[in-house]
């Protein structure tokens, strides 16, 4: 039994949602058929596939885990930005010093 990735799970959920909400019988049937094909591809029935995706949704939908992960990502992004900024600032400073030395403005640096 293959484990579906998040893109496949989202596609499956969208198809089931379409099958439930569509006004058109043909569209509902097509969505349900596509959902069956996805489930079959992973060696499951629609109900098994739906249970598997709902468990994954439940673990990812814990508000504290998302906030914690988001906070860690924000900290990591900020840290990277600071390191990157300091690197470029140091480069800029070094170019200015080299330029000043080349012009003979300051020999003591």
C-alpha positions in Angstrom: 0.0 0.0 0.0 1.6 3.3 -1.1 1.4 6.3 1.1 -0.1 9.3 -0.7 1.7 12.6 -0.6 0.0 15.8 0.5 -0.7 16.9 -3.0 -2.5 13.7 -3.7 -4.4 13.9 -0.4 -5.5 17.5 -1.3 -6.6 16.4 -4.8 -8.6 13.5 -3.3 -10.2 15.8 -0.7 -11.1 18.3 -3.4 -12.7 15.6 -5.5 -14.8 14.3 -2.6 -15.9 17.9 -1.9 -16.8 18.4 -5.5 -18.7 15.1 -5.5 -20.7 16.2 -2.4 -21.5 19.8 -3.5 -21.8 19.8 -7.2 -25.3 20.5 -8.7 -24.5 18.4 -11.7 -24.9 14.6 -11.6 -22.2 14.1 -14.3 -19.7 16.2 -12.4 -20.4 14.4 -9.2 -20.0 11.0 -10.9 -16.7 12.1 -12.5 -15.3 13.5 -9.3 -16.2 10.3 -7.4 -14.7 8.1 -10.2 -11.5 10.1 -10.0 -11.4 9.8 -6.2 -11.9 6.0 -6.6 -9.0 5.9 -9.1 -6.7 7.7 -6.7 -7.6 5.4 -3.8 -7.2 2.3 -6.0 -3.8 3.6 -7.1 -2.7 3.5 -3.5 -4.3 0.1 -2.8 -7.2 1.4 -0.8 -10.9 2.0 -0.9 -12.3 5.5 -0.8 -13.2 5.1 2.9 -9.7 3.8 3.8 -8.1 6.6 1.9 -10.4 9.1 3.5 -9.6 7.8 7.0 -5.9 8.0 6.2 -6.1 11.6 5.0 -8.2 12.6 8.0 -5.7 11.2 10.4 -3.0 13.2 8.7 -5.2 16.3 8.7 -5.8 15.9 12.4 -2.1 15.7 13.3 -1.4 18.7 11.1 -4.3 20.8 12.3 -3.2 21.1 15.9 -3.0 24.8 16.3 0.0 24.8 18.6 2.1 22.7 16.2 1.4 25.1 13.3 2.2 28.1 15.4 5.3 26.5 16.7 6.5 25.5 13.2 5.7 29.0 11.9 7.6 30.6 14.7 10.6 28.4 14.1 10.4 29.3 10.3 10.2 33.0 11.1 13.2 32.8 13.4 15.2 30.8 10.9 14.3 33.3 8.1 15.2 36.3 10.3 18.5 34.6 11.3 19.3 33.9 7.7 18.4 37.5 6.7 20.7 38.9 9.5 23.6 36.7 8.5 23.1 37.6 4.9 22.8 41.3 5.6 26.0 41.3 7.8 27.9 39.4 5.0 26.9 42.0 2.4 27.5 44.9 4.8 31.0 43.5 5.4 31.6 43.2 1.7 30.4 46.7 1.1 32.7 48.1 3.8 35.7 46.2 2.4 35.0 47.6 -1.1 34.8 51.1 0.4 38.1 50.6 2.2 39.8 49.2 -0.9 38.5 52.1 -2.9 39.8 54.6 -0.3 43.2 52.9 -0.2 43.4 53.0 -4.1 42.7 56.7 -4.1 45.3 57.2 -1.3 42.8 58.7 1.1 43.6 56.6 4.1 46.8 54.5 4.5 46.1 53.5 8.1 43.1 51.3 7.6 
